[in-house]
Amino acid sequence: MVDHSGKNKYMAEYTEKIDRAKVLVLSNCEGVTVEEMNLLRKNIRNVGDETRVVKNTLVSRIMKNHKHEAVCKHLSGMTLLTFGYSDPVAPVKVLFDFADKTKAFKFKCGLLGDKVLSVSDLEKLSKLPSREIILSQMLSVMQGPMRNFVSVVQGPIRKLAYALQAIKDKKASSEPQAA
């Protein structure tokens, strides 16, 4: 009897990770040293994501179940699968920084939602601003009209204050001075 519980557990674990991930990146890590891989894993964890060397045949089954057959042709050799859970840009930036320093590291493809990404698509994604920068830019854009509104509302009040001050100054200068 063949025990399939290990495979089923593996497939269930990775199915959950793939379902939860906003972005997946498949890379070839053949020739990357253990120290380099440990550094990459640490950098990926620092942005709240995860990376794992996967079993191609089982991940291929999961991808077929998810209707992502196009990814299966990239599942050969040593495959490193990176899961981006919160910000789809952050792990891709970390991977491209790593690839610049480690020439043995090569990209295979990516998956953003249901869209399969080529290596050039991944590179474009890596050049986008991070989620925090986009949010701060959006907040700044949203604050602009509010600042303008406050300035417009304060205008008449400011003019009234200037007018009252001018009247006060005029009265003060026109009153006879006490000896």
C-alpha positions, 0 to 999 in steps of 0.5 A, spaced: 500 500 500 502 506 498 501 512 503 498 518 499 497 522 506 504 526 505 502 528 498 495 530 500 498 534 506 503 537 501 498 539 496 493 542 501 498 546 504 500 549 498 493 550 495 492 554 501 498 558 500 497 559 493 489 561 494 492 566 499 497 569 495 496 575 491 502 574 487 506 568 486 513 568 483 517 562 480 524 562 480 530 557 478 535 557 484 540 552 481 547 554 483 545 559 489 549 557 495 545 556 502 548 562 505 545 566 499 538 562 500 538 563 507 539 571 506 533 571 501 528 567 505 530 572 511 529 578 506 522 575 503 520 574 511 522 581 512 516 584 507 511 579 510 512 573 505 514 566 504 519 563 499 520 555 498 523 550 494 517 546 491 516 539 488 514 540 481 510 535 480 505 536 486 505 544 484 503 542 477 497 538 479 495 544 484 496 549 478 492 544 473 486 544 479 487 552 479 486 552 471 493 555 471 496 550 466 500 555 463 505 556 469 506 548 468 511 549 463 515 553 467 516 547 472 522 544 471 529 544 475 529 546 481 523 551 482 523 556 488 516 559 489 515 565 492 508 567 495 506 575 496 501 575 501 499 582 502 503 587 497 504 584 490 510 589 489 514 588 495 517 580 494 518 582 487 522 587 488 526 583 493 527 578 488 530 582 483 535 585 488 537 578 490 537 577 482 542 583 481 547 580 486 546 573 485 547 571 477 545 564 478 538 566 480 533 566 474 526 568 473 521 563 470 514 566 471 509 569 475 502 569 477 498 575 479 491 573 480 489 569 474 494 573 470 500 569 468 506 574 468 512 573 463 519 575 466 519 582 463 512 583 466 515 581 473 521 586 472 515 592 470 512 590 477 518 590 481 519 598 478 512 600 481 512 604 488 511 600 494 504 599 497 506 604 502 508 610 497 502 609 493 498 610 499 501 616 501 501 619 494 493 617 494 492 621 501 496 627 499 492 627 493 486 626 497 488 632 502 489 637 497 482 639 495 480 639 503 486 644 504 483 648 498 476 648 501 479 650 508 483 655 505 476 658 501 472 657 508 477 661 512 478 667 507 471 671 509 473 670 516 480 672 515 477 678 511 472 680 517 478 680 522 482 684 517 476 689 517 475 689 524 483 690 526 483 696 521 476 699 524 480 698 531 486 702 528 482 707 525 478 709 531 485 708 535 488 713 531 482 718 530 481 719 538 484 725 542 490 723 545 490 723 553 495 728 556 
